[in-house]
Amino acid sequence: ILSTQLGRDDLQFVEKDYDHMEYFLADRDYDGTACPTRAELTDILSAKASIVSYTLEGPATVSPDGQRAVALVDIAYVGSNGQMTELTGLPIRLIREDVWKVSFQSLDTMFPGY
């Protein structure tokens, strides 16, 4: 039996660091949809709120083939209006591509209303 545990270092995708973002974003989503290009990604994410903190809630649930996982995170972010929002137990889908990477759909849906 193999088990995989994801730590906080695996969730560095939440920073608005466009130079490193691509490394933490899966090339394809769960449904096979390609990730946006670097230019598209920058446009999409620059309009999003800024994450100020996150916490991984316990271990991730890993698929039997070890290639996909779901982790729950608590995040706090600040919107363009300066208002702090906190979300708890937010499911984030991860895909194994040498390292664990977040699916674009999960990243995009972290910011309801943006």
Buried (B, 14 or more C-beta within 10 A) or exposed (E): EEEBEBEEEBBBBBEEEEEEBBEBBBEBBBEEEEBBEEEEBBEBBEEBBEBEEBEBEEBBEBEEEEEBBBBBBBBBBEBEEEEEBEBEEBEBBBBBBEEBBBBBBBBBEBBEEB
